[in-house]
Amino acid sequence: MAAVFALGSNGSGQLGIGHRDDVSVPKPVLFPEGSPTTVTSLVAGGNHTLVLSGAGELYWSGDASSGACGHVPGPTRPVFRKMDVGPPSTATSPVGMVTATWGASVFTRLNALGLNADIYTCGTGEKGELGHGPHIVRLPVPELIPHFPPAGLHVVDLAACMGHVVVVLSNGEAYGWGAGRKGQLGSPADVVFSPRKIEGVGFGIKRAVCGKDFTCLLGDPSDGDYLVLGLDKWGLRSSIPNAVPKWHDVGAGWSNFYLLGADGVILSWGRNDHGQGLSNHPVKFLAMAIGSEHALGLSENGDVLAWGWGEHGNCGPPTPGATTGGQANVIVSSRYVPERSNVAKVGAGCATSWIVIQSYTPVESP
């Protein structure tokens, strides 16, 4: 069984802990309909959070007024409830991937072959974030983006930030929609209301990550290929090495790019005025999660560390200036994780932090 804990900004109930006060120590997330057995993704918009279970069920908490949480019959307590993703039922068409812009949610649903073949969006987006054309700025329930992906292709990666979405397809191409006037969706630099192919990449794309005004496309980790689109503010293009090989994971904040190497070292580029970067840290990491202006890392010994801008308690009890100053706070210690349990996943959103602790039942020998 998965137990989810949260801390940080909570003015809209986006932590799902039963109230709307910010917290600076991890508090248990509430699932009145039953906790998911496993958690595969935790993503956040500006004021809403989405949790995807291993069974393909989508849960939500936070501000539902934009429609980003689908149909909600009325005011609800700030806890996580299953999202109505529309027909057919999740039993026959589970959710496969999920991401979010500031006021919208984007997710895929699996076809009979287990492929991410359909993309749905809901919520609010005046700059094309919904991907349904120039006249659709609000969807109160999830709607399928028609005629996408192209026939015979499926989604292999899905990313978004405040105002734009990028999808990587099985043929190594990427498409995007939403706010693109900074060039984060390629050329021409403009608002893109429906999925548009990003041209001129020059390599097969495997992953995409999105920041506020930029997108980073990456090829196979063994090749080190990458392309940064959008603004070069904070050195997001000019500070990255000539190649980024052997990465284990990649991520982005509003103004930062992060790379977790196969050696467990996290490297970052971009804005660092609130301690968002973590240079020369002696700890090796197994996983990371990147929020708006902070980040979390799961260390090799099972601790969860947080660093960056923690004004809402998302990096632990606030410090003077609300920043960690390039240091990392231990917000979960492996010494206090229950027996036969471990930290399985970390997540980070808009000044929010998330920890998933997985419990395991020992299998008896026959």
BALOBA-1460 file (C-alpha; in Angstrom, 3 decimals):
// residues 366
<rec num="1" residu="m" x="0.000" y="0.000" z="0.000"/>
<rec num="2" residu="a" x="1.224" y="3.515" z="-0.813"/>
<rec num="3" residu="a" x="1.161" y="6.271" z="1.803"/>
<rec num="4" residu="v" x="1.544" y="9.793" z="0.412"/>
<rec num="5" residu="f" x="2.825" y="12.735" z="2.431"/>
<rec num="6" residu="a" x="2.849" y="16.415" z="1.459"/>
<rec num="7" residu="l" x="4.157" y="19.782" z="2.597"/>
<rec num="8" residu="g" x="4.255" y="23.334" z="1.304"/>
<rec num="9" residu="s" x="1.730" y="25.734" z="-0.232"/>
<rec num="10" residu="n" x="-1.853" y="24.761" z="0.512"/>
<rec num="11" residu="g" x="-4.096" y="27.822" z="0.127"/>
<rec num="12" residu="s" x="-6.374" y="25.965" z="-2.313"/>
<rec num="13" residu="g" x="-6.216" y="22.615" z="-0.539"/>
<rec num="14" residu="q" x="-3.832" y="21.272" z="-3.176"/>
<rec num="15" residu="l" x="-2.001" y="19.134" z="-0.613"/>
<rec num="16" residu="g" x="-5.130" y="17.100" z="0.073"/>
<rec num="17" residu="i" x="-4.489" y="16.933" z="3.809"/>
<rec num="18" residu="g" x="-7.965" y="17.954" z="4.986"/>
<rec num="19" residu="h" x="-7.383" y="21.709" z="5.461"/>
<rec num="20" residu="r" x="-5.994" y="24.732" z="3.585"/>
<rec num="21" residu="d" x="-3.079" y="25.830" z="5.730"/>
<rec num="22" residu="d" x="0.544" y="25.690" z="4.582"/>
<rec num="23" residu="v" x="2.641" y="23.060" z="6.379"/>
<rec num="24" residu="s" x="6.410" y="22.741" z="6.661"/>
<rec num="25" residu="v" x="6.644" y="19.114" z="7.822"/>
<rec num="26" residu="p" x="5.247" y="16.157" z="5.849"/>
<rec num="27" residu="k" x="1.571" y="15.486" z="6.562"/>
<rec num="28" residu="p" x="-0.391" y="12.418" z="5.419"/>
<rec num="29" residu="v" x="-2.470" y="12.893" z="2.288"/>
<rec num="30" residu="l" x="-6.082" y="11.768" z="2.641"/>
<rec num="31" residu="f" x="-7.801" y="9.364" z="0.226"/>
<rec num="32" residu="p" x="-11.376" y="8.875" z="1.522"/>
<rec num="33" residu="e" x="-12.161" y="6.444" z="-1.295"/>
<rec num="34" residu="g" x="-9.146" y="4.278" z="-0.465"/>
<rec num="35" residu="s" x="-5.439" y="4.835" z="-0.956"/>
<rec num="36" residu="p" x="-3.873" y="3.621" z="-4.212"/>
<rec num="37" residu="t" x="-1.783" y="0.484" z="-3.953"/>
<rec num="38" residu="t" x="1.050" y="2.170" z="-5.856"/>
<rec num="39" residu="v" x="1.693" y="5.672" z="-7.195"/>
<rec num="40" residu="t" x="3.361" y="6.227" z="-10.563"/>
<rec num="41" residu="s" x="3.101" y="10.039" z="-10.973"/>
<rec num="42" residu="l" x="2.502" y="13.188" z="-8.937"/>
<rec num="43" residu="v" x="2.084" y="16.415" z="-10.917"/>
<rec num="44" residu="a" x="0.818" y="19.863" z="-10.060"/>
<rec num="45" residu="g" x="-0.643" y="22.897" z="-11.723"/>
<rec num="46" residu="g" x="-0.824" y="26.302" z="-10.090"/>
<rec num="47" residu="n" x="-3.421" y="25.321" z="-7.499"/>
<rec num="48" residu="h" x="-4.326" y="21.695" z="-8.166"/>
<rec num="49" residu="t" x="-2.520" y="18.377" z="-7.828"/>
<rec num="50" residu="l" x="-2.961" y="15.089" z="-9.680"/>
<rec num="51" residu="v" x="-1.896" y="11.658" z="-8.440"/>
<rec num="52" residu="l" x="-1.791" y="8.730" z="-10.863"/>
<rec num="53" residu="s" x="-2.005" y="5.236" z="-9.400"/>
<rec num="54" residu="g" x="-0.355" y="2.135" z="-10.753"/>
<rec num="55" residu="a" x="-3.814" y="0.916" z="-11.751"/>
<rec num="56" residu="g" x="-4.301" y="3.920" z="-14.028"/>
<rec num="57" residu="e" x="-6.703" y="5.790" z="-11.748"/>
<rec num="58" residu="l" x="-6.348" y="9.559" z="-11.488"/>
<rec num="59" residu="y" x="-6.922" y="11.411" z="-8.207"/>
<rec num="60" residu="w" x="-7.178" y="15.171" z="-7.669"/>
<rec num="61" residu="s" x="-7.183" y="17.788" z="-4.933"/>
<rec num="62" residu="g" x="-7.117" y="21.593" z="-4.911"/>
<rec num="63" residu="d" x="-8.901" y="24.308" z="-6.850"/>
<rec num="64" residu="a" x="-11.378" y="22.673" z="-9.224"/>
<rec num="65" residu="s" x="-12.943" y="25.928" z="-10.463"/>
<rec num="66" residu="s" x="-10.884" y="25.988" z="-13.679"/>
<rec num="67" residu="g" x="-12.192" y="22.555" z="-14.717"/>
<rec num="68" residu="a" x="-8.712" y="21.046" z="-14.397"/>
<rec num="69" residu="c" x="-10.089" y="18.399" z="-12.014"/>
<rec num="70" residu="g" x="-12.955" y="17.410" z="-14.304"/>
<rec num="71" residu="h" x="-16.586" y="17.419" z="-13.265"/>
<rec num="72" residu="v" x="-17.002" y="18.187" z="-9.565"/>
<rec num="73" residu="p" x="-20.603" y="18.200" z="-8.289"/>
<rec num="74" residu="g" x="-20.058" y="20.795" z="-5.560"/>
<rec num="75" residu="p" x="-17.771" y="22.070" z="-2.794"/>
<rec num="76" residu="t" x="-15.620" y="19.307" z="-1.368"/>
<rec num="77" residu="r" x="-13.256" y="18.834" z="1.544"/>
<rec num="78" residu="p" x="-9.594" y="19.269" z="0.486"/>
<rec num="79" residu="v" x="-8.733" y="15.592" z="0.073"/>
<rec num="80" residu="f" x="-7.873" y="13.419" z="-2.907"/>
<rec num="81" residu="r" x="-10.788" y="11.966" z="-4.858"/>
<rec num="82" residu="k" x="-10.928" y="9.950" z="-8.043"/>
<rec num="83" residu="m" x="-11.206" y="12.093" z="-11.149"/>
<rec num="84" residu="d" x="-13.929" y="11.367" z="-13.663"/>
<rec num="85" residu="v" x="-11.858" y="10.968" z="-16.815"/>
<rec num="86" residu="g" x="-14.877" y="10.203" z="-18.999"/>
<rec num="87" residu="p" x="-15.979" y="7.136" z="-20.957"/>
<rec num="88" residu="p" x="-14.943" y="4.426" z="-21.359"/>
<rec num="89" residu="s" x="-14.316" y="3.456" z="-17.753"/>
<rec num="90" residu="t" x="-10.791" y="3.364" z="-16.381"/>
<rec num="91" residu="a" x="-11.148" y="-0.394" z="-16.030"/>
<rec num="92" residu="t" x="-10.953" y="-0.728" z="-19.795"/>
<rec num="93" residu="s" x="-8.982" y="2.408" z="-20.639"/>
<rec num="94" residu="p" x="-6.710" y="3.436" z="-17.752"/>
<rec num="95" residu="v" x="-4.725" y="6.651" z="-17.615"/>
<rec num="96" residu="g" x="-1.113" y="6.159" z="-18.668"/>
<rec num="97" residu="m" x="0.604" y="9.543" z="-18.287"/>
<rec num="98" residu="v" x="-0.334" y="12.888" z="-16.761"/>
<rec num="99" residu="t" x="0.974" y="16.454" z="-16.646"/>
<rec num="100" residu="a" x="-0.431" y="19.906" z="-15.920"/>
<rec num="101" residu="t" x="-0.186" y="23.548" z="-16.904"/>
<rec num="102" residu="w" x="-1.110" y="26.316" z="-14.463"/>
<rec num="103" residu="g" x="-4.871" y="25.875" z="-14.941"/>
<rec num="104" residu="a" x="-5.271" y="22.711" z="-16.991"/>
<rec num="105" residu="s" x="-4.660" y="18.970" z="-16.840"/>
<rec num="106" residu="v" x="-3.350" y="16.792" z="-19.676"/>
<rec num="107" residu="f" x="-3.356" y="13.004" z="-19.625"/>
<rec num="108" residu="t" x="-3.184" y="9.984" z="-21.892"/>
<rec num="109" residu="r" x="-5.316" y="6.857" z="-21.858"/>
<rec num="110" residu="l" x="-4.136" y="3.417" z="-22.851"/>
<rec num="111" residu="n" x="-5.552" y="1.472" z="-25.768"/>
<rec num="112" residu="a" x="-6.086" y="-2.304" z="-25.929"/>
<rec num="113" residu="l" x="-2.365" y="-2.795" z="-26.644"/>
<rec num="114" residu="g" x="-1.337" y="-0.811" z="-23.572"/>
<rec num="115" residu="l" x="-0.097" y="2.150" z="-25.621"/>
<rec num="116" residu="n" x="-0.674" y="5.818" z="-24.828"/>
<rec num="117" residu="a" x="-2.787" y="6.429" z="-27.891"/>
<rec num="118" residu="d" x="-5.265" y="9.137" z="-26.806"/>
<rec num="119" residu="i" x="-4.679" y="12.537" z="-25.192"/>
<rec num="120" residu="y" x="-7.289" y="14.333" z="-23.104"/>
<rec num="121" residu="t" x="-7.265" y="17.854" z="-21.688"/>
<rec num="122" residu="c" x="-9.484" y="19.803" z="-19.316"/>
<rec num="123" residu="g" x="-9.366" y="23.071" z="-17.436"/>
<rec num="124" residu="t" x="-8.620" y="26.613" z="-18.566"/>
<rec num="125" residu="g" x="-6.092" y="27.940" z="-21.052"/>
<rec num="126" residu="e" x="-6.346" y="31.194" z="-22.991"/>
<rec num="127" residu="k" x="-3.072" y="30.615" z="-24.862"/>
<rec num="128" residu="g" x="-3.815" y="27.264" z="-26.446"/>
<rec num="129" residu="e" x="-2.986" y="25.101" z="-23.422"/>
<rec num="130" residu="l" x="-5.981" y="22.842" z="-24.062"/>
<rec num="131" residu="g" x="-4.869" y="21.968" z="-27.601"/>
<rec num="132" residu="h" x="-8.404" y="22.102" z="-29.020"/>
<rec num="133" residu="g" x="-8.065" y="25.115" z="-31.302"/>
<rec num="134" residu="p" x="-8.314" y="28.906" z="-30.854"/>
<rec num="135" residu="h" x="-11.938" y="28.979" z="-29.714"/>
<rec num="136" residu="i" x="-11.674" y="26.502" z="-26.808"/>
<rec num="137" residu="v" x="-10.373" y="28.253" z="-23.682"/>
<rec num="138" residu="r" x="-12.210" y="26.211" z="-21.042"/>
<rec num="139" residu="l" x="-13.172" y="22.558" z="-20.786"/>
<rec num="140" residu="p" x="-15.033" y="21.611" z="-17.598"/>
<rec num="141" residu="v" x="-14.668" y="17.896" z="-18.368"/>
<rec num="142" residu="p" x="-11.863" y="15.980" z="-20.106"/>
<rec num="143" residu="e" x="-12.092" y="16.024" z="-23.903"/>
<rec num="144" residu="l" x="-10.120" y="13.946" z="-26.405"/>
<rec num="145" residu="i" x="-7.802" y="15.914" z="-28.709"/>
<rec num="146" residu="p" x="-9.060" y="14.739" z="-32.110"/>
<rec num="147" residu="h" x="-6.830" y="13.264" z="-34.833"/>
<rec num="148" residu="f" x="-3.739" y="13.211" z="-32.646"/>
<rec num="149" residu="p" x="-1.330" y="11.466" z="-32.425"/>
<rec num="150" residu="p" x="-1.075" y="10.665" z="-36.147"/>
<rec num="151" residu="a" x="-2.171" y="7.180" z="-37.158"/>
<rec num="152" residu="g" x="0.195" y="4.421" z="-36.068"/>
<rec num="153" residu="l" x="1.979" y="6.512" z="-33.434"/>
<rec num="154" residu="h" x="1.687" y="6.728" z="-29.669"/>
<rec num="155" residu="v" x="2.995" y="8.936" z="-26.862"/>
<rec num="156" residu="v" x="6.267" y="8.029" z="-25.133"/>
<rec num="157" residu="d" x="6.733" y="11.192" z="-23.063"/>
<rec num="158" residu="l" x="4.522" y="14.040" z="-21.895"/>
<rec num="159" residu="a" x="5.647" y="17.329" z="-20.341"/>
<rec num="160" residu="a" x="4.224" y="20.755" z="-19.496"/>
<rec num="161" residu="c" x="4.886" y="23.888" z="-17.511"/>
<rec num="162" residu="m" x="2.841" y="27.006" z="-16.780"/>
<rec num="163" residu="g" x="1.552" y="27.625" z="-20.289"/>
<rec num="164" residu="h" x="2.711" y="25.029" z="-22.811"/>
<rec num="165" residu="v" x="2.657" y="21.273" z="-23.424"/>
<rec num="166" residu="v" x="5.122" y="19.047" z="-25.313"/>
<rec num="167" residu="v" x="4.485" y="15.449" z="-26.415"/>
<rec num="168" residu="v" x="7.159" y="13.020" z="-27.635"/>
<rec num="169" residu="l" x="5.900" y="10.361" z="-30.047"/>
<rec num="170" residu="s" x="7.074" y="6.848" z="-30.787"/>
<rec num="171" residu="n" x="8.764" y="7.915" z="-34.045"/>
<rec num="172" residu="g" x="11.125" y="10.299" z="-32.220"/>
<rec num="173" residu="e" x="9.237" y="13.468" z="-33.120"/>
<rec num="174" residu="a" x="7.847" y="16.070" z="-30.723"/>
<rec num="175" residu="y" x="4.681" y="18.145" z="-30.945"/>
<rec num="176" residu="g" x="3.633" y="21.039" z="-28.768"/>
<rec num="177" residu="w" x="0.863" y="23.522" z="-28.104"/>
<rec num="178" residu="g" x="0.175" y="26.507" z="-25.874"/>
<rec num="179" residu="a" x="2.246" y="29.609" z="-25.137"/>
<rec num="180" residu="g" x="5.049" y="29.722" z="-27.678"/>
<rec num="181" residu="r" x="5.934" y="33.377" z="-28.162"/>
<rec num="182" residu="k" x="9.354" y="32.883" z="-26.544"/>
<rec num="183" residu="g" x="10.202" y="30.143" z="-29.053"/>
<rec num="184" residu="q" x="9.640" y="27.304" z="-26.560"/>
<rec num="185" residu="l" x="7.574" y="25.475" z="-29.183"/>
<rec num="186" residu="g" x="9.926" y="26.099" z="-32.067"/>
<rec num="187" residu="s" x="9.367" y="28.282" z="-35.084"/>
<rec num="188" residu="p" x="7.362" y="30.365" z="-35.727"/>
<rec num="189" residu="a" x="7.359" y="31.765" z="-32.197"/>
<rec num="190" residu="d" x="3.680" y="32.277" z="-31.483"/>
<rec num="191" residu="v" x="0.710" y="30.924" z="-29.567"/>
<rec num="192" residu="v" x="-0.032" y="27.388" z="-30.804"/>
<rec num="193" residu="f" x="-3.651" y="26.295" z="-30.367"/>
<rec num="194" residu="s" x="-3.413" y="22.706" z="-31.658"/>
<rec num="195" residu="p" x="-0.594" y="20.119" z="-31.678"/>
<rec num="196" residu="r" x="2.177" y="21.337" z="-33.988"/>
<rec num="197" residu="k" x="5.346" y="19.433" z="-34.890"/>
<rec num="198" residu="i" x="8.593" y="20.927" z="-33.597"/>
<rec num="199" residu="e" x="10.803" y="21.075" z="-36.674"/>
<rec num="200" residu="g" x="14.580" y="21.029" z="-37.138"/>
<rec num="201" residu="v" x="15.564" y="18.978" z="-34.097"/>
<rec num="202" residu="g" x="18.132" y="16.800" z="-35.878"/>
<rec num="203" residu="f" x="17.948" y="13.682" z="-33.680"/>
<rec num="204" residu="g" x="15.433" y="11.143" z="-32.419"/>
<rec num="205" residu="i" x="13.746" y="12.556" z="-29.320"/>
<rec num="206" residu="k" x="13.306" y="10.395" z="-26.226"/>
<rec num="207" residu="r" x="12.389" y="12.906" z="-23.502"/>
<rec num="208" residu="a" x="11.078" y="16.443" z="-23.115"/>
<rec num="209" residu="v" x="11.028" y="18.780" z="-20.128"/>
<rec num="210" residu="c" x="9.342" y="22.177" z="-19.944"/>
<rec num="211" residu="g" x="10.130" y="25.319" z="-17.980"/>
<rec num="212" residu="k" x="8.257" y="28.579" z="-17.878"/>
<rec num="213" residu="d" x="9.682" y="29.961" z="-21.139"/>
<rec num="214" residu="f" x="11.779" y="27.087" z="-22.458"/>
<rec num="215" residu="t" x="11.702" y="23.450" z="-23.560"/>
<rec num="216" residu="c" x="14.538" y="20.942" z="-23.535"/>
<rec num="217" residu="l" x="14.370" y="17.982" z="-25.936"/>
<rec num="218" residu="l" x="16.753" y="15.081" z="-25.354"/>
<rec num="219" residu="g" x="17.829" y="12.088" z="-27.389"/>
<rec num="220" residu="d" x="19.079" y="8.731" z="-26.189"/>
<rec num="221" residu="p" x="21.120" y="9.074" z="-22.969"/>
<rec num="222" residu="s" x="24.048" y="7.238" z="-24.548"/>
<rec num="223" residu="d" x="24.328" y="9.860" z="-27.305"/>
<rec num="224" residu="g" x="24.131" y="13.071" z="-25.295"/>
<rec num="225" residu="d" x="21.950" y="14.871" z="-27.845"/>
<rec num="226" residu="y" x="19.779" y="17.750" z="-26.651"/>
<rec num="227" residu="l" x="18.151" y="20.947" z="-27.890"/>
<rec num="228" residu="v" x="16.946" y="23.877" z="-25.798"/>
<rec num="229" residu="l" x="14.181" y="26.020" z="-27.271"/>
<rec num="230" residu="g" x="13.029" y="29.373" z="-25.919"/>
<rec num="231" residu="l" x="14.681" y="32.048" z="-23.828"/>
<rec num="232" residu="d" x="18.327" y="31.830" z="-22.783"/>
<rec num="233" residu="k" x="17.581" y="33.772" z="-19.604"/>
<rec num="234" residu="w" x="19.599" y="32.484" z="-16.645"/>
<rec num="235" residu="g" x="21.946" y="30.740" z="-19.090"/>
<rec num="236" residu="l" x="19.530" y="27.908" z="-19.822"/>
<rec num="237" residu="r" x="21.077" y="27.343" z="-23.267"/>
<rec num="238" residu="s" x="24.537" y="28.803" z="-22.938"/>
<rec num="239" residu="s" x="25.467" y="27.128" z="-19.644"/>
<rec num="240" residu="i" x="24.665" y="23.509" z="-20.589"/>
<rec num="241" residu="p" x="27.692" y="21.414" z="-21.694"/>
<rec num="242" residu="n" x="28.153" y="20.416" z="-25.316"/>
<rec num="243" residu="a" x="26.587" y="17.041" z="-24.546"/>
<rec num="244" residu="v" x="24.614" y="15.522" z="-21.670"/>
<rec num="245" residu="p" x="25.354" y="11.780" z="-21.869"/>
<rec num="246" residu="k" x="24.414" y="8.936" z="-19.539"/>
<rec num="247" residu="w" x="21.603" y="10.732" z="-17.763"/>
<rec num="248" residu="h" x="19.234" y="8.708" z="-15.619"/>
<rec num="249" residu="d" x="16.538" y="11.376" z="-15.380"/>
<rec num="250" residu="v" x="15.941" y="14.989" z="-16.398"/>
<rec num="251" residu="g" x="13.660" y="17.706" z="-15.082"/>
<rec num="252" residu="a" x="12.933" y="21.415" z="-15.155"/>
<rec num="253" residu="g" x="11.626" y="24.130" z="-12.882"/>
<rec num="254" residu="w" x="10.311" y="27.488" z="-13.988"/>
<rec num="255" residu="s" x="13.849" y="28.737" z="-14.649"/>
<rec num="256" residu="n" x="16.140" y="25.726" z="-14.189"/>
<rec num="257" residu="f" x="17.205" y="22.550" z="-15.923"/>
<rec num="258" residu="y" x="18.272" y="19.493" z="-13.891"/>
<rec num="259" residu="l" x="20.058" y="16.310" z="-14.883"/>
<rec num="260" residu="l" x="20.438" y="13.224" z="-12.698"/>
<rec num="261" residu="g" x="23.442" y="11.314" z="-13.938"/>
<rec num="262" residu="a" x="23.827" y="7.562" z="-13.984"/>
<rec num="263" residu="d" x="26.443" y="8.126" z="-11.259"/>
<rec num="264" residu="g" x="23.824" y="9.596" z="-8.910"/>
<rec num="265" residu="v" x="25.067" y="13.177" z="-9.211"/>
<rec num="266" residu="i" x="22.526" y="15.957" z="-9.838"/>
<rec num="267" residu="l" x="23.680" y="18.792" z="-12.085"/>
<rec num="268" residu="s" x="21.654" y="21.941" z="-12.689"/>
<rec num="269" residu="w" x="21.725" y="25.069" z="-14.805"/>
<rec num="270" residu="g" x="19.727" y="28.265" z="-14.698"/>
<rec num="271" residu="r" x="18.396" y="30.493" z="-11.955"/>
<rec num="272" residu="n" x="20.117" y="30.058" z="-8.608"/>
<rec num="273" residu="d" x="19.236" y="33.133" z="-6.538"/>
<rec num="274" residu="h" x="17.253" y="31.080" z="-4.022"/>
<rec num="275" residu="g" x="19.553" y="28.095" z="-3.753"/>
<rec num="276" residu="q" x="17.806" y="26.142" z="-6.519"/>
<rec num="277" residu="g" x="21.100" y="24.694" z="-7.725"/>
<rec num="278" residu="l" x="22.843" y="21.942" z="-5.795"/>
<rec num="279" residu="s" x="26.504" y="22.062" z="-6.765"/>
<rec num="280" residu="n" x="29.143" y="19.608" z="-5.561"/>
<rec num="281" residu="h" x="26.818" y="17.933" z="-3.087"/>
<rec num="282" residu="p" x="28.432" y="14.815" z="-1.603"/>
<rec num="283" residu="v" x="25.191" y="12.780" z="-1.544"/>
<rec num="284" residu="k" x="24.363" y="10.443" z="-4.432"/>
<rec num="285" residu="f" x="20.724" y="10.290" z="-5.521"/>
<rec num="286" residu="l" x="18.412" y="7.599" z="-6.858"/>
<rec num="287" residu="a" x="15.612" y="9.944" z="-7.962"/>
<rec num="288" residu="m" x="14.672" y="13.616" z="-8.077"/>
<rec num="289" residu="a" x="11.605" y="15.809" z="-8.527"/>
<rec num="290" residu="i" x="11.637" y="19.411" z="-9.686"/>
<rec num="291" residu="g" x="9.161" y="22.054" z="-8.552"/>
<rec num="292" residu="s" x="8.643" y="25.658" z="-9.564"/>
<rec num="293" residu="e" x="11.698" y="27.040" z="-7.730"/>
<rec num="294" residu="h" x="12.797" y="24.097" z="-5.564"/>
<rec num="295" residu="a" x="13.763" y="20.455" z="-5.931"/>
<rec num="296" residu="l" x="13.707" y="17.176" z="-4.026"/>
<rec num="297" residu="g" x="16.126" y="14.289" z="-4.171"/>
<rec num="298" residu="l" x="15.899" y="10.714" z="-2.889"/>
<rec num="299" residu="s" x="19.357" y="9.760" z="-1.661"/>
<rec num="300" residu="e" x="20.996" y="6.352" z="-1.902"/>
<rec num="301" residu="n" x="20.474" y="5.809" z="1.832"/>
<rec num="302" residu="g" x="16.739" y="6.515" z="1.584"/>
<rec num="303" residu="d" x="16.602" y="10.095" z="2.866"/>
<rec num="304" residu="v" x="14.570" y="12.780" z="1.084"/>
<rec num="305" residu="l" x="16.368" y="16.107" z="0.700"/>
<rec num="306" residu="a" x="14.903" y="19.445" z="-0.402"/>
<rec num="307" residu="w" x="16.571" y="22.629" z="-1.561"/>
<rec num="308" residu="g" x="15.692" y="25.948" z="-3.211"/>
<rec num="309" residu="w" x="13.007" y="28.522" z="-2.496"/>
<rec num="310" residu="g" x="10.967" y="27.266" z="0.442"/>
<rec num="311" residu="e" x="8.807" y="30.248" z="1.371"/>
<rec num="312" residu="h" x="5.718" y="28.056" z="1.907"/>
<rec num="313" residu="g" x="7.499" y="25.381" z="3.919"/>
<rec num="314" residu="n" x="8.016" y="23.154" z="0.888"/>
<rec num="315" residu="c" x="11.699" y="22.689" z="1.821"/>
<rec num="316" residu="g" x="10.983" y="22.128" z="5.499"/>
<rec num="317" residu="p" x="10.665" y="24.697" z="8.295"/>
<rec num="318" residu="p" x="11.308" y="28.142" z="6.740"/>
<rec num="319" residu="t" x="14.754" y="29.687" z="7.120"/>
<rec num="320" residu="p" x="15.694" y="33.399" z="6.972"/>
<rec num="321" residu="g" x="14.964" y="34.560" z="3.446"/>
<rec num="322" residu="a" x="12.976" y="31.354" z="2.833"/>
<rec num="323" residu="t" x="15.838" y="29.798" z="0.841"/>
<rec num="324" residu="t" x="18.151" y="26.894" z="1.574"/>
<rec num="325" residu="g" x="21.158" y="28.864" z="0.323"/>
<rec num="326" residu="g" x="22.541" y="26.064" z="-1.788"/>
<rec num="327" residu="q" x="22.226" y="23.563" z="1.048"/>
<rec num="328" residu="a" x="19.800" y="20.652" z="1.272"/>
<rec num="329" residu="n" x="17.387" y="19.997" z="4.116"/>
<rec num="330" residu="v" x="16.501" y="16.435" z="5.123"/>
<rec num="331" residu="i" x="12.691" y="16.446" z="5.160"/>
<rec num="332" residu="v" x="12.320" y="12.656" z="5.520"/>
<rec num="333" residu="s" x="14.931" y="10.503" z="7.249"/>
<rec num="334" residu="s" x="15.196" y="6.816" z="6.421"/>
<rec num="335" residu="r" x="15.644" y="6.194" z="10.157"/>
<rec num="336" residu="y" x="11.986" y="7.003" z="10.722"/>
<rec num="337" residu="v" x="10.480" y="5.111" z="7.786"/>
<rec num="338" residu="p" x="8.493" y="2.116" z="9.091"/>
<rec num="339" residu="e" x="9.923" y="-1.379" z="8.871"/>
<rec num="340" residu="r" x="9.300" y="-3.173" z="5.546"/>
<rec num="341" residu="s" x="8.681" y="0.212" z="3.920"/>
<rec num="342" residu="n" x="10.756" y="2.610" z="1.867"/>
<rec num="343" residu="v" x="10.478" y="5.921" z="0.062"/>
<rec num="344" residu="a" x="9.371" y="4.881" z="-3.417"/>
<rec num="345" residu="k" x="8.876" y="8.255" z="-5.105"/>
<rec num="346" residu="v" x="9.223" y="12.001" z="-4.636"/>
<rec num="347" residu="g" x="7.255" y="14.776" z="-6.296"/>
<rec num="348" residu="a" x="7.382" y="18.567" z="-6.460"/>
<rec num="349" residu="g" x="4.984" y="21.240" z="-7.718"/>
<rec num="350" residu="c" x="4.328" y="24.937" z="-7.298"/>
<rec num="351" residu="a" x="5.917" y="25.338" z="-3.842"/>
<rec num="352" residu="t" x="4.657" y="21.856" z="-2.905"/>
<rec num="353" residu="s" x="6.599" y="18.697" z="-2.055"/>
<rec num="354" residu="w" x="5.476" y="15.073" z="-2.046"/>
<rec num="355" residu="i" x="6.805" y="11.804" z="-0.671"/>
<rec num="356" residu="v" x="5.429" y="8.327" z="-1.397"/>
<rec num="357" residu="i" x="6.237" y="5.612" z="1.123"/>
<rec num="358" residu="q" x="5.577" y="2.102" z="-0.111"/>
<rec num="359" residu="s" x="4.855" y="-0.747" z="2.274"/>
<rec num="360" residu="y" x="5.662" y="-4.327" z="1.333"/>
<rec num="361" residu="t" x="4.228" y="-7.539" z="2.686"/>
<rec num="362" residu="p" x="6.863" y="-10.283" z="2.892"/>
<rec num="363" residu="v" x="6.181" y="-13.318" z="0.745"/>
<rec num="364" residu="e" x="6.256" y="-16.524" z="2.740"/>
<rec num="365" residu="s" x="8.278" y="-19.400" z="1.379"/>
<rec num="366" residu="p" x="6.193" y="-22.398" z="0.221"/>
